[in-house]
């Protein structure tokens, strides 16, 4: 307590009149400081006994206790000190009065002077204290207030003495406050401390830190209550502002994710049903990218205003979750029909034109709608279901709402789980590469292989690319996954080239749009070739037509760099994308891979004049004119292979020749100089 005693000494010496010399005061406070935690009432009494009765002494002591001790100990000590101080001062005053009365026969004039001095000290506590102080009787009559209390509430002291304690009630009074007051005047408790608001005379409100103490008579019976109040309005306003900032979006003013979560907790505690519209603006990123964030922010504010208009009933609340995602939560909706009507209304409001900074904008939204009994879900599950349903609305074309469906969302959740697990699966080396042979249709000998990725999932088994490649593209993992496949495939091809130098086969690897548009992709390929030792002439990179064309419709610049390094470029699924023959003439393309649907049209030998056959024949002839070879995918029957060979197709790939094989199973094909079909 040495630190407290030192601060206490400085405070009292600074604040007012001290009737003790420095050493005596220091010794007294050091002794009293050690007793504060356990004997606060006695400490208050000893201050009076030491004639430290100046109002500033009590006020400074109370303030220092609040700063030095933690709650609730600070409240307890403050109340005890105040009560002890008030009781001792009253007793000292009465004692002095009694002594003066006994001496009245000898020194009547002296008695009157001492009495006036004693009363003046008591009056000074009220009249000159920096904090508001008031005294009331057990029946609630206010009998005395100091000027600070009167000024705080905008009254004169005599006006406040015409009031009663219950008349100072405020609608924001804490629950149970008046019960605590009843317990105090009943003698069941000696003090109460809490934050309380008072109405000022002009009708405005002021917030105070209020401490109320019970004063007992000489027999211990409750006689008076004394209240001390300190203005904390500014502190309270700051706290409310900070709380508002923590629970509201600073741009739109709507409740944020934190407040929406708290609101849902309340709804789940006492409602029967809950509804949620979770919406995302379609194409908002384009607005930001083309017109700037200032226009984008103004658009978000306008959207928030329209959604607030949709949440126009007491049971509804609109909020902004993040970015361009918003929600409307509904307490006890009447059923799915109400939620559909709300979603349709929101869509209608949001699609109306916006006039923002001379720009006329239109946006749409995708909405996931959930309506559920609170007993069947939790706030977290509700949000997850709405988010998944929103994702479905976007995948179905946007500018629409979709109602929650448990089975569909279960499938969607499974896809989400796969997507989330992919980065770790890469680290755990769960992705493996298998190889499907590409054979010459002229002699059906092995000419190359296509690298195909599989996911050896620890719970779901081996997954085909169709189940995870779209997810990898959506989440951006495709770039890392593509790099992994290219690294593995090139390393395997280099090993085969060293083991079978007389029968080299090329390695064909698929490249996605995201990979091809990476600025450093050509350098990355060159590094992988250098690290693995693979001859660039044995590498074929397969790109779709959409990947070959850049975002502005021009051929991808990286193709020339790759081709200049000896790498061959193949267009995969030719005929299903741009099919721009003018660009084909200028591109460094070496191989066209016919899309499976065209090859599928050659299954029936009788339909020799089919449209598919004519298209295939035309593509093959055109490719050969341009010096490009043609590979047919999905060759599954002998008639298909025979007809493709007759049409001049160079190579084939499909189950007729071989399914995708692990590296070890490829060895017989690499050893065998005969047709690949013989060893499939």
TIKEMI-75037 format. One record per residue: x, y, z of N, C-alpha, C in turn; residue in one letter. Coordinates in steps of 0.05 Angstrom, whole numbers, plus 5000, padded with zeros to 4 digits. Example, Ala and Ser with C-alpha at 12.3 -4.5 7.8 and 13.67 -1.06 7.14 Angstrom:
<nodes>
526448865156524649105156526449345156A;525749555142527349795143525850015157S;
</nodes>
This chain:
<nodes>
501649765000500050005000501750255000X;504450234998506150464999505550654977X;505050554952504350724930501750874934X;499750734945497250874950497551094970X;499051034992499451235013500851485002X;502751444984504151674973502351844956X;500751714939498751854922496651994939X;495851864961493851974979494952234992X;497452225001498652455013498752684994X;499652624969499852834949497052964943X;495052794942492352884936491253064958X;491452974983490453135005491953395009X;494653375007496253615010495653824989X;494953724965494453904943491654024944X;489653854953486853934951486054154970X;486954144995485754345013487254365040X;485754485059486854545085487654285100X;490054265110490954035125491954125153X;490654035174491354135201493753985214X;495253825198497453675209499953745194X;502253715207504753765192505353525174X;507253565156507753365135508353095146X;510153075166510952815176508552675190X;507052825206504752705220502652605200X;502152765179500252685159501152435144X;503752435137504752205123504551945140X;505151965165504951735183502151635185X;500251835188497451765191496451615166X;496951735143495951615118497251345112X;499751305118501051045114499750835131X;498950905156497650715174494750655164X;493350865156490550825147490450675120X;492450715103492350585077492450285080X;493850185100493949895104491249785113X;489549955124487049855135484749885116X;485150035094482950085075481449835066X;482749625057481249405046479449265066X;480149275092478549125112477049295131X;477749545134476549715154476049995143X;474650015119474150265106472550455123X;470550345138468850515154470450645177X;472250495189473950605210475950805199X;476850765175478750955162477251225158X;474751215149473251465145472951605172X;472451455193472051575220474751705229X;476951565224479551675234480351935219X;479451955193479952215180478652445195X;476152395204474752595219476152645246X;476952425259478352455284480852615282X;482152595259484652755254484053035244X;481453105245480553375236480953415206X;481153195191481353225161478553225150X;477053425157474153445150473553635127X;475653745115475253915091473853745069X;471953855055470553705034472353575014X;474553715007476453614987477853354996X;478053315022479453075032477752835026X;475152845031473352615025473152574995X;472752794980472452764951475052644939X;477352744947479852644936480352354943X;479552274968479952004977478151814960X;475651894957473751724941474751684913X;475651904900476651894872479051714870X;480951734889483451574888482851284892X;480951214910480150934914479150814888X;477450964874476350864849478450814828X;480550974828482650944808484550724815X;484950674842487050484850486050204853X;483550164861482449894866480649804843X;480549544839478749424819475949384830X;474049374812471349314820471049014826X;469248934844467449094860468649204886X;471249144890472549224916472549524919X;472949674897473049964898470450074909X;468149964898465550054907465150014937X;465849774946465449704974467149894992X;469649944985471350105001470350395001X;469650494977468650774975466250814993X;464350634991461850655007462450645037X;464350465045464950445073466350695083X;468250805068469651045077467651275079X;465951305058464051525058462151505082X;461151265087459251225109460651275136X;463151175139464551225164465251515168X;465951655146466551935148464052095156X;461752035143459352185149458452135177X;458551875186457651805212459451935234X;462051925229463852045249463552345250X;463152465226462852755226460352835242X;458252675237455752725252456052695282X;457452475289457852425318459752635330X;461752715315463552925325462053185329X;460353245310458753485313456953475337X;455653245340453853215363455453225389X;457853105389459453105413460253395420X;461053535400461853815405459453965415X;457153905404454754055413454053985443X;454453735450453953655477455953795496X;458553795488460553925505459854225507X;459054335486458354615487455954675505X;454054485504451654515521452454505550X;454254315557455154295585456654545594X;457954675575459454915582457955175580X;455255145573453755385567453555575591X;453555455616453355625640455755795644X;458155685634460655835639461356015616X;460655925592461556085569459556075547X;457256205552455056195533455956295505X;457456515506458356625480460156435465X;461956305480463856115468462455875456X;460255785469458755555459457555625432X;456455855430455155935405457255945382X;459556045388461656065368462555785359X;463055605378463955335372461755185356X;459255235364457055095349456955195320X;457355445317457355555290459755435274X;462055405286464355285272463854995264X;462654845283461954565277460054535254X;457954705256455954695234457054785208X;458954975208460155065183461754855170X;463154685186464654465174462754265160X;460554205172458654025160457454145135X;456854405136455654535113457654545090X;460254575097462354585076462554325060X;462054105073462053845059460053845036X;457753965041455753965021456154195001X;456654425012456654664994459054684976X;461354574984463854614969464954364956X;463754134960464753884948464553904918X;466553774904466553774875464553574864X;463753374880461753184871459053264883X;456853174870454253234880453653064904X;452553184925451853034950449053114958X;447452904966444752954975444152774998X;442252865015441452715039438352695038X;437352455043434452415043433752245068X;431152265075430152115098429251845089X;428451685109427651415103425051395086X;423451605087421051605071421451735044X;423951795036424551885010424652185006X;424152345027424252635025427152725023X;427752895003430453015001430553245019X;432453235038432553445058434953635054X;436853545039439153725035440653635010X;441453824993443253764970445253994969X;447653934958449654144954449254274927X;450854484924450554644899451354474874X;453354304878454354144855452153954845X;450653834863448453664855446253824842X;445554054853443454214841444254314813X;446854394810447754494784447754264764X;448454024773448453794755445753744742X;443653784758440953734748439453984739X;440754214741439554464732437454584750X;437554504776435654624796437154804815X;435554954831436655074855436454874877X;438154894897438054694919435254684932X;433954914936431354894949429254764931X;429554784905427754644887428154334889X;430554254891431053964894429953854921X;430054024941429053934968426053914968X;424754014947421853974945421153714931X;423153574922422753314908423053084927X;422252844917422752604932424652424915X;425852224928427652054914426351904890X;423851794894422651664871422151844847X;421952104851421552294829424052314812X;426252224821428752224806429151974790X;427151814787427351564771427651644741X;428951454727429451494698428751234684X;427651244660427050984646429350794642X;431750894642434050724638435250614664X;433850664686434850564712435350264710X;437550164720438249874718436049704731X;435549474720433549294732434349224761X;432449244779433049174807434149404823X;434549644811435749864826433949944849X;431349964844429550064866429249844887X;429549594880429549394900431949424919X;434249494907436649544923436249784942X;434849984932434250224949432450144972X;430449974967428649884988430149725009X;432049565000433649405019435449585036X;436449805024438149985039436650135061X;434350245054432850395074431650205094X;431449955088430549755107432849655125X;435249755120437549675137438849415129X;438049305106439149045097441849075083X;442449315073445049365061445849645067X;448549695068449549965076450250145052X;450650025029451350195006450650064980X;450350234960449750144932451350334914X;452550214893453850374873453050274845X;452350454828451650384800451650634783X;451350584757451150814738448150874734X;447451124738444651204737444351464721X;442251484706441551724692439451884707X;439652144706437652324718436652504696X;434052584698432952794682433753064693X;434853234676435353504684432653664683X;432653894695430254054695429254124667X;431154144648430354214620429553964604X;429453734617428553494603430853324592X;433253434589435453274580436353084601X;438152904594439052694613442052734619X;442752664643445552664651446152394664X;448452274657449152024668451152064691X;450851914713452551944736453551674746X;455751694760456751464776455751524804X;453751374813452351424838453151234860X;453751334883454251174907452351264929X;450751084939448851154960449550994985X;449651135008450451015033448351055054X;448050865072446150885094447451005119X;446151195131447151315156445251225179X;446351095199444750995221445051185245X;443051175263443151335287444951195308X;444951315333446751205353445950925362X;443550845356442650575363442950375339X;444050465317444350295294441950275276X;439850435281437550425264437950605240X;436850535216437150715193435850985198X;437251195192436251465197436151635171X;438351625156438551785131439951625110X;439651715085441351615063442851845051X;445351805045446952005032447851905005X;447452064984448251984957450352174947X;452352064933454452224920454352144890X;454252354873454052304844456252454830X;457352324809459452454793458652434764X;458852654749457952664722459752494704X;458552294691460152124672458852124644X;457352334638455852344613457752324589X;459952464590461852454567463052174565X;463752054588464851784587462851594576X;460351624585458151444576457751484546X;457751734537457351784508459551654492X;462051684501464251554488463951254487X;463051134509462650844510460550764490X;458350914489456150844470457050874441X;458751084436459751114409461550884401X;463250804420465050574414463450324410X;461350284426459650054423458250054396X;457250294388455950314362457850244339X;460350354342462350294321462949994320X;462949864343463549574344461349404332X;458849514332456549344323455249444298X;456249654286455049764261457149804240X;456349774215458049824192458550124189X;461150214188461650494187460750624161X;460650474139459850594113456850624111X;455350414116452450424112450850484137X;452050454160450550494185448850254193X;448850044177447249804183448649644205X;447049484220448349294238450349124224X;452649064236454648904224454348604232X;456348444223456148164229455948104259X;457448254275457348204304454548254315X;453248474307450648534318448548344307X;448748264282446848074271447047804286X;449547724292449847474308448547504335X;448947734348447747774375444747784372X;443647904351440747914347439647634343X;441047464328440047194324440147034350X;442147084367442146954393439647014409X;438847274408436347354422433947214410X;433847214383431547094370431346794377X;433646664377433646374383432846324412X;433246524429432646484458429646484463X;428046644448425246674455423346674432X;424246604408422346594385421846304377X;419846264361419145994352420445934324X;420346134307421446094280423346324273X;424946284253426846484244427146464214X;427346694201427846704172430246874166X;431546814144433946954136434246974106X;434547214096435247264068438147354067X;439847194055442747254053443247324024X;444047564019444247653991447047763985X;447747743960450347833949449747973923X;450948213920450548363895452048233872X;450648213849451848093825453448313810X;455948263804457548443788458448693802X;458448693829459348933843462248993839X;463848783837466748823832467248973807X;465648933787465949073761465549373765X;463549443782463049733788465549853801X;466649713821469049813834471449843815X;471749643798474049633781473849843759X;471449903749471150083726470650373734X;469050413756468250683764469650783789X;471050603803472550683827471050613853X;472550613874471350533900469450743911X;469850993904468051203913465251153903X;464951093878462351023867461350763879X;463150573882462350313894461250353922X;462550523938461650573965458850703965X;458550903947455951033945453750843937X;454450653920452450443912451750273936X;453650193952453150033976451250183996X;451750443999449950604016447150604005X;446850633979444150633967442750363970X;444350153967443249883970442349843999X;443949944018443149914046440550064052X;440150294041437750444045435350294035X;435550164011433350024000432749764017X;434749634026434349404043433049474070X;433849704080432649804105429649854101X;428949954077426149984070424649724069X;426049504062424749244061424349134089X;426149204107426049114135424349314151X;421849354142420249574153418249484174X;418749244185417049154207418749094232X;417549124256419149084280420548814282X;419448614268420648344270422948304250X;423648514234425648494214428048674219X;430448584212432748754215434648694191X;435648914179437548884157440348934167X;442348804155445048834163446948794140X;449348894143451548854124453548654136X;454048434122455848234133458748294126X;459248354101461948424092461748494062X;463548664053463648724024460948794013X;460048633994457348683981455348463990X;455748354014453948164025452148284047X;449548244045447648354064445748134074X;444348184096442348004105439848154114X;437648014113435148104127434247874144X;434247914170433447714189430547764198X;428947554200426147584207425447414231X;424247534251423447394275420647294271X;420247034276417646904275416146964248X;417446894225415946934200413546744199X;411546814183409146654182409646394167X;411746384151412446134137413946194112X;414445994095416046034070414846254052X;412146274051410946474034411846754041X;412046824066412947094074415847134066X;417546924069420346954062420646984031X;419046844016419146873987418347153979X;416147253991415247523985417347733992X;418747694014420847874022423147874003X;423947633994426147603975425447733948X;422947693939422047813914422048123916X;421148213939421048503943423948623943X;425748483957428548573957429748583929X;429248373914430248363886429148593870X;426548643873425348863858426449133865X;426949173891428149433900430949463890X;432549253892435349283885435849303855X;434049203838434449223809433549483797X;432249653813431549923802434150083797X;434150253778436650403771437550583795X;440150623796441450793815442651033801X;442251273811443551513800445751593819X;448251543812450451593830452651743815X;453151993823455252153811455152153781X;452952223770452452243741452551973727X;452651753743452551483731449851363736X;448751243716446251093719446950793720X;446650683744447550403749445250213753X;445649973745443749753751445349523762X;444349413783445549163794443348973801X;444048723802442148523811443348383836X;441948193846442848053870442047763869X;443647603883443047323887442347283917X;440147143923439247123950438846833958X;439946753980439346493993437346534015X;435146394015432946434034432646184051X;432546224077432146004096429846084115X;428045884120425845914139425845664156X;426045694182426445454199425345494227X;424545274240423945274268426645314283X;426645474304429145514319430045264332X;428145084338428944834352430444644333X;430244694307431544514288434244604279X;435244834288437744934279439145104300X;441345224293442745404311443445654295X;444145874308444946114292447146054272X;449145904280451345854261450445674238X;448745474244447745304223445945454204X;444345644215442545804199444245974179X;446346104189447946264171449346094150X;450245864158451545684139449645594117X;447145524125445145434106444545664087X;444245904097443546134079445846184060X;448246174070450646224053450846014030X;450445764037450445554017448245583996X;445845664006443645713988444145953969X;445446153980446346383964448246293942X;450046113948451946013929450445863906X;448345723913446745583893445345783875X;444246003887442946203870444946323850X;447346363858449346473840450046273818X;450346023826451145813806448845763786X;446345823794444045773776443546013757X;445246213758444846433739444746713750X;444646743777444547003790441947143785X;441647383797439247543795436747373802X;436847233824434647063832434946993862X;432846883873433046773900432446473899X;433646333918433346043919432645973948X;430545813952429745723978431545493987X;432045484013433745274025432544994020X;434344814012433544524009435744364023X;434944204042436844064059438643874043X;437443724025439043524009441043673991X;440143883978441944023960444144153976X;443444273999445544404015447544204026X;446643964031448443754041450543694019X;449643683994451543643973453443883969X;452244113972453844353970455944373992X;455044294016456944294039459244104035X;458543874022460643684017462743793997X;461743943977463544073958465244283972X;463944443990465544634005467744504021X;467044284033468944144050471344044033X;470743944009472843863991474644093983X;473344323977474844563969476744653991X;475644654016477244744039479544554044X;479244294037481244094044483544084023X;483044204000484944173978487744283984X;488144513996490844614001492444424019X;491044314040492444124058492943864043X;491143784026491543534010494043563993X;494443793982496843843966499343803983X;499243914007501543894026501943604034X;499743454036500043164044500642984020X;500943093996501642943972499542733966X;496942813969494742633963494042633933X;495042823918494442833889496542673874X;495542483858497342313842496742353813X;498542253796498242293767498242013754X;496241973737496041733720496341823691X;496841623673497641693646495941523626X;494641663607493141523587494641533560X;495141303548496741293523495341443500X;497041563483496141673457497641513436X;496141393417497341203398496941313370X;498841233353498641293325496341123313X;494441253299492241103287493240943263X;495541013252496440863229497440583237X;498840563259499940303267499240233296X;497840403310497040373338499340313357X;501540453350503840443368503840683387X;505040653410505040863430506741103421X;505541333422506941583414507241773437X;505341773456505541953478503541873500X;503442033521501441983542500442253551X;497942253562496842493574496742453604X;497842653618497842643648495142733659X;493942563675491342613687491542593717X;490442783732490742793761488442643774X;489142513796487142383813487642463842X;485542463858485742533887485242293903X;487342193917487041963935486142063962X;483542113964482342223988482342014010X;483242084035483441884056480741774065X;478541924061475941824069474141744045X;474441884023472641844000473841663978X;476341583982477541413961478641583939X;479141463916480241603893478041763879X;478542023876476642203863477642283835X;475742293816476442373789476542673787X;477842773766478143073764475443223764X;473343093753470743233751469743323779X;470543183800469543233826471043453841X;473443523831474943723846476343943829X;476643893803477944103786476244363785X;473544343782471944593783472244743809X;472444593832472844723858475544853859X;477544723848480244833849480345093833X;478845103811478745343794477245573809X;475145503823473645703838475245823861X;476745663874478245753898481045853892X;482045823868484745903861486845703867X;486045473878488045263884489045133858X;487645183836488345053811491245123802X;492145363808494845433800496945263814X;496645233840498545063855498244763846X;495744683842495244403834496444353806X;496044543788497144513761500144493761X;501344663778504344653781505244383791X;503744273810504444013821504343793799X;502143793784501843593763504043623742X;504543873734506643913713509343813723X;509943873748512543783760512643473760X;510543343769510543053770510742923742X;509143043724509142923697511842953683X;513043193686515643233673517743053685X;517643023711519642843724519242553714X;516742463711516242193702517142163673X;516542363656517342343628520342333625X;521742493641524642493640525742223648X;524542093668525441833676525041623654X;522641643641522141453619524141503596X;524741753590526541813568529241703573X;530141713598532741593605532641293604X;530441173612530240883612529740763585X;528340903567527740803540528541013519X;531141043516532141253497531341193468X;530840943461530240873433527240903427X;525640933448522740953443521641193459X;522541433454521641663469518741723464X;517241783485514441863482514142143494X;512342293482511842563492509942563515X;510142763532508342793555506443033550X;503842983551501943193546500643263573X;500643513580499743613606497643833602X;495443813615493344013613494144263629X;493544493618494044753630491444913631X;490745013655488245153658488545443650X;486245583648486245863641487846023661X;487345963687488746113708491746083706X;492645833701495545793698496745943674X;495345923652496346033627496546343629X;494946463645494946753647496646863670X;498046673684499946763704502346893690X;503147133698505347263683507947103682X;508446953703510946803704510746523695X;508546453681508246173673510446063654X;511146203633513346093616515946053632X;516646233650519046193665518745953684X;516345913695515845693713516245423698X;515145413673515445163657518345113651X;519845323644522645293638524245193662X;523545283685524945193710524344903715X;521844813711521144533716522644353696X;522844443671524244283652527244263659X;528344483669531144473677531544303701X;529744323721530044163745529743863740X;527943783721527443503716529243383694X;530443563678532043463656530543363632X;527943443629526343353607526943523582X;527243393559527543523534524943673528X;525043943523522644093518521043973494X;522343843475520943733452519143503459X;519543393484517843173493515443273510X;515143533512512943643528510843773510X;508343703514506043823501504343953522X;503644203519501844333537499144363523X;497044243536494344253526492844483538X;491744663521490144883531487544893516X;485444963530482844993516482945253499X;480945273481480945513464480545763481X;479045743502478645983519481146063533X;482845873540485445933553487446053533X;487245973508489146073488488646363482X;486046443483485446723478485646883504X;486947113503487247273527484547413533X;484547563556482047693564480947893545X;482648013528481748203508481148073481X;481147803480480447663455482847623437X;485247713445487647673429489047413438X;490647293420492047053427493847103451X;494146903468495746923492498746953485X;499947163495502747223488504647013497X;503946873519505846663529506246433510X;504346393491504646173472507146193456X;507746423446510146463429512646403445X;512746483471515046433488515446133492X;513245993498513345713503514245553478X;512945633455513645493430516545543422X;517445783427520245843420522245673436X;521345583459523145403475522945113467X;521545043446521444773436518944613446X;517344743463514944603473512744623452X;511344403449509044393431506444473445X;504744603431502144703441499844553428X;498044453444495644313434493144463443X;491144483424488544593432486744363439X;485944353464484244143475481344203468X;479743983464476844013459476244203437X;477744183415477344363392474544333381X;473344553376470544553365468444623386X;469344653411467344723432467745003442X;469745143432470245423442470045623420X;472245783417472245993397472145883369X;473745673364474045563337474645773316X;476345963323477046183306479246103287X;478546043263480445933244482546143235X;481746393236483646603228485946613249X;485246603274487346603295488946343293X;487646123287489045863285491345883266X;491046033244493146053224495546203235X;495146383254497346543264498546443290X;497246253304498146163330500245943327X;502045923346504145713346502945453356X;500945343342499545103350500644863334X;501044643348502244403336500144173334X;498244163353496343943354493544053359X;491643933345488743973351487643713363X;486243733385484943503397481943533393X;480943353377478043363370476343303395X;474343473399472543433422471143163420X;470643043443469342783444466642763430X;464942963431462342943417462542893387X;464643013374464942953345465742663340X;467542563357468442283354466142093360X;464442163379462142003387460241963363X;460142153345458442123322459341923301X;461741813305462841613286462441333296X;460941293317460541023328459140833309X;457140943294455540773277456740763249X;457740523240459040513214457140573191X;454440533195452540573174452140873167X;452541043187452041333182454641463173X;455641373149458241463139458041753130X;455641843124455442123113454342313134X;454742243160453642403182454942683182X;453542873194454643143196457243143213X;457242983235459642963251462042873235X;461642673217463842573201464842793182X;463042933170463843153152465443363166X;464543433191465943633206468743533213X;468943283222471543173229473443173205X;472343083182474043073158475043353151X;473243553153474043833146476243933165X;475843883191477843973211480543843205X;480543583200483043443195484543553171X;483043603149484243703125485343983129X;483844153143484744423148487244423166X;487244253186489544243204492044153189X;491743963171494043863156495044073137X;493244243126494044463108495844653124X;495044693150496544883167498944753180X;499544493175501744353186501244273215X;498844233223498044153250497043873250X;497943713269496943433272494343433287X;492843213285490143193297490042933314X;489142973339488742753358485742733364X;484642493363481842443369481642343398X;479942473414479442383441477042203442X;476842043464474541883470474041673448X;476141553438475841333419475241083435X;472840973431472040743448471340493432X;470940523406470140283390472040253366X;472140003355473839953331472840103307X;470140123302469340283279470140573281X;470140693304471040963307474040983299X;475740803309478540813303479040783273X;477640583261478040533232477240773216X;474940893222474041123206475841363210X;476741413234478641633238481241593223X;482241353222484641293207484141353177X;481741273167481141313138480941613132X;480041773152479742063148482442203151X;484542063159487142183161487842283189X;486342213209486942303236489642173245X;491242323258493942233264494142053289X;493042143311493241983336490541963349X;490241763366487741713381488241663410X;486241703426486441673454483641583464X;483541383481480941293491481041013502X;478740923513478640663526479140433507X;478840483480479440263461482340183464X;484040383469486940323470487840273499X;487040433517487840393545486340593563X;485740503587484840693608487240833619X;486941043634489141173648490540973667X;493240973667494740773681496740913701X;497340783723499440883740502140833727X;504240973736506840953722507840663719X;507440503739508540223738507140073716X;504440113712502939963692503640063663X;505040293661505840383634508240243623X;509740113641512239993633511939783610X;509939603612509639413589509239553563X;507739773562507239913537509940033527X;511540133545514040263537516040053527X;515939803539517739593530516839473504X;514239453500513139313477513239483452X;514339383431514439533406512039483389X;510139303397507839243382505639453387X;503239403375501039583379500239603408X;499439843417498639893445496139733451X;494439683432491939543437492439263447X;494739153439495338873447495838843476X;496639053490497339023518495539183537X;493439283527491739443545490439253564X;
</nodes>
